[in-house]
Amino acid sequence: MNASRQQVVDYFEGTRWDYRHLWRSEKAGALHFGFYDQGIRNHVTALRRMTGYLASVVGITPEDRIMDAGCGIGGCVIRIAERFGCRATGVNITPFQITAAREAARRAGVEDNVEFVEADFTDTGLPAGSHTVVWALESVVHVDDKEAFLREAHRVLAPGGRLMIAEYLVREDPAPTPAEEAELRTWCQGWAMPGLLSEAEYERLLRKQGFEEIRILDISHHVAPSLRRLGWLVRLLGPTAPAFRRTGVLAPVPADNLIASAAQIRMFDAGVWRYKVVTARKPGDADPAVGTPAEPAP
Ligand SMILES: C[S@@+](CC[C@H](N)C(=O)[O-])C[C@H]1O[C@@H](n2cnc3c(N)ncnc32)[C@H](O)[C@@H]1O
C-alpha cells in the first residue's frame, strides 16, 4: 500500500475511539457529517438523514446498483439496500471498517443484497459497466489523485450511470490567503487528506473524464449544525490536545484530529470552504428502469 493510503488507514484506526464515542458513528454507521432539515434536532437522526437526502439527489430506484467508494462502516450501503431493496457494493481500504460493515449488514439482514470489497477506489477490480451509481461521501478528499478516482468511477459505471460526490470544496475567488492556506494544511494533515479541490477543478476533471450534466449544490447551511456539534467537542477537548500530544497522554493521530477539526471550523466560519454535492452523468442511454437525478431544493 502506498504511503498516503497507509496514512488514511492509520488515521481511521487512530480515531476509532473518537468516532465511536464522540461522534456515535456506529449508531448510524456513519463517518460523515449530518444533514439537518425537516426540524431535525438530533445528531444521529441527522447522520441518517444525510443518506436519505443524497439518495433523493441521485434519484435512487430499486433497479440501481450502487458502488459506495470509501464506504466507511457501511451505513449508506445498508440503509440504501434496506430502503430501496437495490444491490450495493461498498469499497474501502481500511480493513477493520470492512469487517464492521459486513457485521452490520448481517445484523440488518441485507447481506444478500450487499457486498463489501477491500480495495482502493481508484482501482477497484470491479467489472467495467457493473454499477449504475457511484456514490462517494466524504471519501474522495482522502486521495491525492482525484483524477484516478474519476477515471475508475467512469469505468465502473454503465452508460447513463450517475456519480455523486459530497465533500468539502475550497473557495476559488478570492483564493485563500497564505494564513488560510496554512490553516487548511493543518486541517488536511490532521485528517489524512492531501488537499481540497474547488468547483472549477472538479468540473474540469469531470469533463476531462467524459462526464456530462455536472451540477454542484452547496448544502453547507444544512450541514452547519453538525459542524457546530464538532465545534462544541473541539472547545471541550481541543485546548488540552497540544499538551497531551507532547506528553504522550494522547496519541498523535487523535490529538492531531482535534487540532485539525478546530482549523476546519475556523476556515468554515471564514468562508474558505463549503460543503457541496457534485453530481454528473456518464453519457449513454441508461436502462429505462433506473433513476434520474432529482433536483431537490438545497
Ligand atoms: C470520512 S470516511 C467516510 C466513510 C463513509 N463514506 C461515510 O460517509 O460514513 C472516508 C472513508 O474513505 C475510505 N477511503 C479513503 N481513501 C480510500 C481509497 N483510496 N480507497 C478506498 N477507500 C478509501 C476510508 O477508509 C474511510 O472509510
The ligand as an SDF file (V2000), in Angstrom:
LIG
                    3D

 27 29  0  0  0  0  0  0  0  0999 V2000
  -14.6630   10.1000    6.2310 C   0  0  0  0  0  0  0  0  0  0  0  0
  -14.8270    8.4100    5.8660 S   0  0  0  0  0  0  0  0  0  0  0  0
  -16.4320    8.3830    5.1240 C   0  0  0  0  0  0  0  0  0  0  0  0
  -16.9900    6.9760    5.1280 C   0  0  0  0  0  0  0  0  0  0  0  0
  -18.3730    6.8260    4.5400 C   0  0  0  0  0  0  0  0  0  0  0  0
  -18.4370    7.3180    3.1800 N   0  0  0  0  0  0  0  0  0  0  0  0
  -19.3630    7.5710    5.4100 C   0  0  0  0  0  0  0  0  0  0  0  0
  -19.7970    8.6130    4.9490 O   0  0  0  0  0  0  0  0  0  0  0  0
  -19.6590    7.1080    6.5110 O   0  0  0  0  0  0  0  0  0  0  0  0
  -13.7550    8.1400    4.4510 C   0  0  0  0  0  0  0  0  0  0  0  0
  -13.6760    6.6720    4.0490 C   0  0  0  0  0  0  0  0  0  0  0  0
  -12.9740    6.5760    2.8060 O   0  0  0  0  0  0  0  0  0  0  0  0
  -12.1150    5.4530    2.8770 C   0  0  0  0  0  0  0  0  0  0  0  0
  -11.0350    5.6590    1.8940 N   0  0  0  0  0  0  0  0  0  0  0  0
  -10.1620    6.6870    1.8410 C   0  0  0  0  0  0  0  0  0  0  0  0
   -9.3360    6.5550    0.7940 N   0  0  0  0  0  0  0  0  0  0  0  0
   -9.7050    5.4230    0.1440 C   0  0  0  0  0  0  0  0  0  0  0  0
   -9.2420    4.7590   -1.0220 C   0  0  0  0  0  0  0  0  0  0  0  0
   -8.2270    5.2310   -1.7400 N   0  0  0  0  0  0  0  0  0  0  0  0
   -9.8760    3.6360   -1.4100 N   0  0  0  0  0  0  0  0  0  0  0  0
  -10.9130    3.1300   -0.6830 C   0  0  0  0  0  0  0  0  0  0  0  0
  -11.3790    3.7130    0.4410 N   0  0  0  0  0  0  0  0  0  0  0  0
  -10.7930    4.8490    0.8570 C   0  0  0  0  0  0  0  0  0  0  0  0
  -11.6540    5.4240    4.3150 C   0  0  0  0  0  0  0  0  0  0  0  0
  -11.1260    4.1740    4.6970 O   0  0  0  0  0  0  0  0  0  0  0  0
  -12.9530    5.7770    5.0300 C   0  0  0  0  0  0  0  0  0  0  0  0
  -13.7240    4.6330    5.2440 O   0  0  0  0  0  0  0  0  0  0  0  0
  1  2  1  0
  2  3  1  0
  2 10  1  0
  3  4  1  0
  4  5  1  0
  5  6  1  0
  5  7  1  0
  7  8  2  0
  7  9  1  0
 10 11  1  0
 11 12  1  0
 11 26  1  0
 12 13  1  0
 13 14  1  0
 13 24  1  0
 14 15  1  0
 14 23  1  0
 15 16  2  0
 16 17  1  0
 17 18  1  0
 17 23  2  0
 18 19  1  0
 18 20  2  0
 20 21  1  0
 21 22  2  0
 22 23  1  0
 24 25  1  0
 24 26  1  0
 26 27  1  0
M  CHG  2   2   1   9  -1
M  END
$$$$
